[in-house]
Amino acid sequence: MSRKRSDQIAEGLRQRILSGELPPGARLENEATLTARLETSRWTLREALKSLETQGLVRVRSGPGGGASITEVSAATANELLWNFCFSRDLSVPDIYALRKLLEPALARQVTPLLDERTLAQLAATADRCCSYRHEGRGVSEREDELNFHNLLAAVSPNPLLRFLVEFLNGLLLKVVAAQHLDPALAGVDLNYHGHDYHLELIEAFRERNAERAGRLMYEHMEAGERYMAEVTALATSRAAARSATHDSEESQCP
């Protein structure tokens, strides 16, 4: 099957962008010039540019002085596309932790010698907030701050791919927790998992510049986190089943 002309044009421009021929900030020719050079209609060209804009590769502005310019694909755009992909694959919490257990210890070892006092202070502040939530029962906020601790570490990594993957998985975990209604703040339930304690030990290892200890602690932290989320999942499933059974019983008793 032959490709649409707009798809052909979009792919041609995409290859020029990815090769560096059209770097971020560069402007494409105006619409009249492009349509003449590509031998296409303005509607087909606009469709091609819209496709590239959706991918985060160009920005199109209308009006005087407008036109299409090349942009850097933001982490937010890449995350959204990958999140959509993952949710279409029925992703589970264990799937995410399988990768976190590989990446987070490597990250901890890598950044141990790179952490300055400012970042260590930010890590400590984030850990303290998690501790306060333990008593307040603010499960969602606690989970966000627990993951922000790891995002602060990722921001220090000199490896952009490792940084992106860690931040992506953390965001994905929050989305899966929300989508599956896995509320960590289940009233009156002590799940015996406190990321705060691991965070304090990690900060201690970072201050000691002990990369191997940091990596080992991070792996243990990930294993504990996976166990914790497994308990939350089991409890949420049990409560959902109980609510469903109650609902079915009430319906059967209706005249």
N, C-alpha and C positions, 0 to 999 in steps of 0.2 A: 504494500500500500504506500503510495507516495505521500510525503509529508506536506502539511499545509505550508504555503509560502511564508506565512508569518512565523511558523516554527523554524523554517530554514533560516530566515533572517535573524531571528533571536539566537539561534545556535551559532551562526557566523559571528555575531557581535560578542557573544559569550566567550568564544574561543579567543578573540582578540583581547578581551578583558583578562581572562585567566592567563594568557601568555605574557601579559605585562605591556603589550603594545598600546593598550588603553589603560593607563594607571589611574588609581583613585584621584579624583579632582579634575580629570580631563573632561572636556565637553565634546559631545558629538556634534557633527554638522547640523545645521538647522534642518527643519523638516523638508523644505523644498529641495535642498541639496541632496539629502539622504534618499528621498524618493526617486530623484533623477538618477543618482549613482546606482541604486539598487534595482532600478527599473520596476518599481512597485507603486501601489497606491498609498495615499496618506493613511487610509483606514487600516491597511495591512501593516504598515509601519507602526502605527499606534498600538495595534494588537501585539506586535513583537516587543515593543518597548514596555508595554504593560506586563508582559510575561517576565521580562528581565527585572522590572521594578518589584514584582512579587517575590522574586528570588533574592532581592536585596542588592542587586548588582548595579542598578542605575536609579537615579532620582529624576523624575520628570516634573518640571514646573511650567505652568501655563502663563500666558500674558506676556507683556513686553519684557524682554530680557530673559525669558524662560527658555525651555529646551531640556535636553537630557544630559545629565552629567554622570560620571562614573563614581560609585561610592564603594567604600569598604563594607563587606558583609559583616554586620554586627553580630556579636555573640547572641544577642537577644533573638535576632532573626533566625540564626542557625539553630538555636535551642527550640524555637517554636516548631520549625520544620521537623526536627528530630523527635520532639515530643509527640507530634502527630503520628509519625511513623511508629513509635514505640506503643502508643495506645491502640493502634490498629493491630498490634501483635499480642494483645492480652498479656501485657507485662505484669510480672509479680514482684513483690518485695524481695524474695530470695534471689531473683534474677539480678536485681540492682546490687544487692550485697555481695553477690559473687564477684562483681567487678570492683566494688568499693574495697573489698579485702585484698585485692591486687594493687590498686592504685594508691589508696590512702597511706599504707605503710611506706611505699616508695616515695611518696610526697613528703612524709614526715622526715625520712632520712635525708632527702635532698635539701630541704629548707633549714634543717637544724643549724648549720653554720651561717646561714644568711639572715636570720631573724635579728632585727635591731630592737632597742629598748621600746621604741614607740609601738611596734607591732606586738611585742610581748605584753605591753600594757593593754592594748586593745583585746588581745586574747584573754587576759585575766578579767577584764571588764565583762566580756561576753560570758565567760564561765560563771562569774558572780551572778549575772542575771538568771542563768539557768538554775542556780542554787536557790534563788528567791522564789522562782516559779514552783519549785518542788513543794513549797509550803502553801502557795496560793492556788495550786491546781490548774495553772494556765497551760494546758498541754500543747495547744497549737503554737503559742508564743515560745514555749520552751523548745519545741522541735525546731522552729525557725532559728532561734539563737544557737542551738546545738549545731545546726548545719552552718550557720554563719561563722562559727569557730573554724570550721574546715575551709570555708571560702576565703577567710583571711590568710590561711596557710597557702592556699592555691595561688593567691594573688602575688605571693613572693616567689613562686617557682619561675625559673628562667626558661622553662620548657612550655611554650604556648599551648601545645597539644595536651600535655598533662594538665595544665591549668584549666583548659576548656572542658576536658572530660570530667574532672573532679567537680567543677561547678555545675556542669550539665547533670550529672548523676544526683547531686544534692537537690537541684531543682526538680528533677524527675521524681525523686522520692517523696517530696512534699505533694506533688500532684497526684501520685498514686495513692498516698495516704488519704488525701481529700476525696478522690474519686471513689475509693472503696469504703469511705466513711470509717476509717480506722483512727478514731480519736484517742490519742495517747492519754487524755485526761478523763479516763473512765472513773466516775465518781466512786470513792470508797475503795478503790482497788490499788494495792501496792504491788507493782510489777517488779520490784527489787532491781531496778536498773537506773543508774544515775550517771549520765554522761559527764556531769560536773566533776566527779571524782577522777575519771580518766583525764579530763582536761587539765586538772591541777597537776597530775603526775606528768603529763606531757609537757606542760610549761616548765616544770622542774628539769626534765630531761633536756629541753631546749636551752635552758640557762646553763646547764652543765656542758653544752655542746656535745652531748652523747647521742649521736645519730642512731646507733644500733639499738639503744634503749628506747629511743623515740619510735623507731620502726616497730619494735616488739610490742610496745604499749598500744600503738595505733592498731595493730592487728587484733590484739585482745579487745580493744574498744569496739572494733567493727564486729567481732564475733558476739560480744555482749549486746550490741545494738540489734543484730539480726535475731538473737534469742528474744529480746524485748519485743520487737515487732511481731514475731511469731506468736507471742502470748497475746498481744493486742488483737491480732487477726483472729486467733482462736476464740477470744472472748467476744469480739464483735460478731463473729459468725454464730456463736452460741446464743447471743442476745437477739440477733435477727431471727433465728429459728424459733426462739421462744415467743417473740412478738407475732410471728406468722402463725404459730400454732394457736395462740390466744385469739387472733383475728378469725381464724377458720372455725374455732369453737364457738365464738360469738355469732358468726354468720349461721352456723348450723342450728343455733337455738332460736333464731328469728322466725316468727310465724309466717 
